[in-house]
Amino acid sequence: MFETLIQKLQEDKYITLETTPSHEPQFNQIIEKIKQTEVYKKVDGFSATDNPLAKLKYNALFAAIKIQNEFNKPCIATMTMRDRNKIALQSDLLGANDFDVRAILALTGDPAKMSDQPHAKGVFEANSNMLLKIIKSFNFGMDFAGRPFKFKPKEIYPFAVTNSYAKSFKSLEKKMHKKINEGALGIISQPVYDINNAKQLLESFENAKEDVVDQKKSAQLIFGIFPITKLRTALFLSAQVPGIHVPQDWIDKLEAAHQISEAEEYKVGMELNRNLLRDINNLHPKIHLMTANKFDLANELLD
């Protein structure tokens, strides 16, 4: 399962779809939404988020188990440094390994002050590079303290993230270089909306791969795509989310459509997204699709 996913990432077209577990004690409603749209037939795998914005959600590792058992496709489980120290991180990895959850997206995590839980405190023993180092240790058959396991864990496939835009792409290169050096096989970008931005990011990624210690496995950049179908979404992302660049022509076209009708706004947004998806596929067909559990939107876009 995972070997096929990594092979597709390194050699072929690759697409994964993000799921966001909800504030509920079960995951079945998301499974059912995926089934209804049949979007699972159009993707190579899934991901599950880990309490984004520090809001309480169903656990990403358990969500990954559910998805893999239901669709027989791999799920990349997100793990953040915000909520766990190195003991809990390793304990979760050991349990996940036994249930064949072996693709892990390492994140530092959003600040705990954003949480909906009163007086929540972040752990943050280190940033996501520590989790990548822990995974590397596991893949060598030992824990982070260098103590060997009696039974070597099944191989874990680490992923990481990067901003998609910066005033200085050299700063992105340095961060990506560290993550690749720590073993990240795929680095998922924040959403891109401009093909020139995508080209610049891909060039920076290729620069970041230079002089990497372990060249046995080729790391790949994965373009994040978060479809915009509303003007207000474009304005929010452009103004409020660092590391994302929404082109002015997207905003202008959505604004003109917004003046006509909601249906026209959606139509123009989907056209912009389809064109972007086509251009990314022609440039570098490695995509991670994020639709905030709007699987009907994902299904329509992938058509």
N, C-alpha and C positions, 0 to 999 in steps of 0.2 A: 504493500500500500504506500508506505512512505518513500521507498526506493523509487517507485514509479513517479511520484510527485516531484522528487528532487531531479530525476532524469529529465522530466518535462521542463522543469525550471532551467536546467542547464543546456538542454539541447533542442527544445521544441517550443511551441506556443504553450502558455501557462496562464491559467486564470483561477483565482480563489475568490470566495464570497464571504464577506464578514457577517457574523451574527452577533447580536447584542442581547445576552440574557436579560430577563426582566426582573423586576422587584416582586418575584413570586416564588413559592417553594416548589415549583416544577417547571420543566422546560418543554413540555409536550405541545403547548400552543404554538411555539416557534417551529417545532418539527412539522406540525400540521400545516402551517402557512407555507413552508418550503415545499411540502408534498403537493399542495393544491396548485401551486404555480408550475410545478415540475421543473423549476430552475436548476435543481440538482443534476439534471441531465446535461446541462450546458457548462458546468464548471468542473475543474479538476480536484477541488477540495474547498474547505471552509476555514474560517477562523472564528474564535469566540473571544470576546473582550472580557477584561478583568476589572470590574467596577469602575468604568470610565467616569471621569470628573469626581472620583472618590464617592460616588453614589452607590448605595448598597444594591447589589444584584446577585442573581444566582451564580454559583461558582463556575468559572470558565473551564476548569479541568473536568468537572462532571458534565458540563455541557458538551465538551469534546467527546467524551465517552458516548453520550447519547447520540450525537450526530454520526459518529463512526459506526456505531452498531446499527443505526437505522438506514444509512445510505451507503455503507461500505466504501466510504471515501474519507481520506485523511482530514483531520481538523487541527489547525495550528492553535494551540491554547496559549493565551496571553498570560504572562506572569509579571507583576510589577514589584519593584523594590519598596514601594510605599508601605505595604501592609505586612511584610514578612522580614524577619532577620535571616541570617544565613542558615540557621538550624531549620526553620520552617520551610525555607526555599528547598533545601535538600530533601527534607522529609516529603514534601509534596512531589518532588521529582521522582523519588523512589516509588511512591504509591502510583503515580501516573504511569511510570514505566511498566509496572506490573499489569496495568489495564491497557497497555499499548498506546498511550498518549505520549507521543515521542517527537512531535514538532512543537517547539516552544518559541513564542515571540517574547523577547526580553525587553521590558520597558522600565524606565525609572518610575513613571507614574505621575498623575496629576497631584497637586498639593492637597494635603489632608484638610486644609482650611476650606476647601470647596465642598466638603462632605455634607450630606444631609443627616449625618449622625452627630449628635451634640458632643462637643469637646473631643472629637476624634483626633488622634495624634498619629503622625506618620512615623514609620520606622526609619527608612532611608539609610541603612547602614552604608550604602554606597550607591552608585548609579548602575545602570543596566549592564555595564561592562563586567561587574562582579558576577552577575548571573551567567553571562557568557563564559566566564572563567570557570564557574562551577560546572557548567555543562561540559566544558572541555575536560575537566578532571574526571567527571563521570564516564566520559567516552574513553578515558585511559584506564578505567576500572578502579578509581579511587575517589574518596570524598574530598572536599575542599581543603581538609586538614592533611591530606596525603595518606590517609588510612585506607588500605585496599579493601574492596568488597570481596567476600568469599565467592559470590557469583557476580560476574561482570554485568552491569546493566545493558539492556538492549540499546543500540545506538540512538542517541538523541540528535535531532536536527534543529539547530538554533537559527532563529531569525531575529532581525533588529529593525529599527526605524530610522528615518532621517527626515529633516525638513525638506521641502521641495524647492524652496526659494530662499535666497539670502543676498544681501548687498555684496558680500564677499563670499564667493563659492569656495574659496580656499579654506575657510573655516569649516564648511561642510565636508570638504575633502579630508581634513584632519580627523574629524569625528568618525567618518565612514571608514577611514584607514584603520583606526583603532578597533572598530567592531569587526571588520574583516579579519584583522590580525588575531582576534580572539575567537575566530571560527565561524562567524555568521555566514550562512550559506545564501541567505536572501536578505536584502535590505529593502524594506517597504517604505516608499516615500509618502509624505503627506500628499493630499490631492494635487494633481497638476491640471491646469486648464489651458495651457498654451504650449503648442508643439515646440516653439523655440526655447521655452523654459525647460521642456523635457529633454531637448537636445543638449542644453547646457548642463543639466543635472547628470545626464548619462556620460558626458565628457568628464565631468568631475569625478564620477564614480570610477571610470576607467583609470583616471590618474590615481585615485585612492587605492586601487588594486596593485599598483606598482610597489615592488619591494616587500610584498607580504611574505611572511616567513613560510607559511604552509601553502604551497600552490597545488597540492594534490587534488583539491576540490575547488572548482571555479565558482566564486561567489557571483551572484547576479543582482542587479538592481530590478526592483519590482515597482512599477508605477501605480501609485494609489489613485483611484478615480472615485470621486464622490459626486454623483450627478446633481447638477443644479437645474431646477425647473421653476424656481421662483426668484423674482428680483430681490426680495428681502434676504434670501439666502446668500445671493451673490454679494450684496452690500455688507452683510454681517461678516462673511468670510474675509472679504477684502479689508475691512476696517478693524476687525476684532481678533483675528487669528494670525499670530506671527508665523512666518515660515510658509505662507501660502500666497500665491499671486493670482488674482482673478483679473484677466485682461479687461481693459476699458470697453472694448468692442462687445464683450459678453454683456456687460452692464448696460450699454447703450441699446443693444438689441432686445434684452429682456425688459428694459424700461419702455421701449416703444410698444412691445407686445402687451405689457401690463396695462397700457392705456386703452387697448382694444378690448381685451377680455381675459379672464382666467384661463380659458381653453387655449387662446392664442399664446399666452405666456408659457403654458405647458408645452405646446407644440414647438415653439421656438427653442425652448430649453432642451427638449429632446433632440432636436436637430443639431444643436451645438454639441451636445454630449455624444451623439452618434458620430459626428465628424471627428471629434477628438479621439474617440475609441478607434476609429478607422486609422487615423494618423499614427496613433501610438502603436497599433498592431503592425503598421508598415515600418515603423522605426525600430521597435524593440518589444515584441509581443509577450511581455511579462506584466500581468495586470492583477491588482488586488482591488476588487469592487466593494465599495462601502455604500449601503443604501439605507442605513438606520432601520433595518428589518422590513423595508418596503420591497419585498421579494417580487411583487408584481412589476414594479419599476425595473428591477434587475432583469427580470425575464423579458420585458419589452425591449430593453436596451440591448440585450444579447441576441435578440432576434435580428 
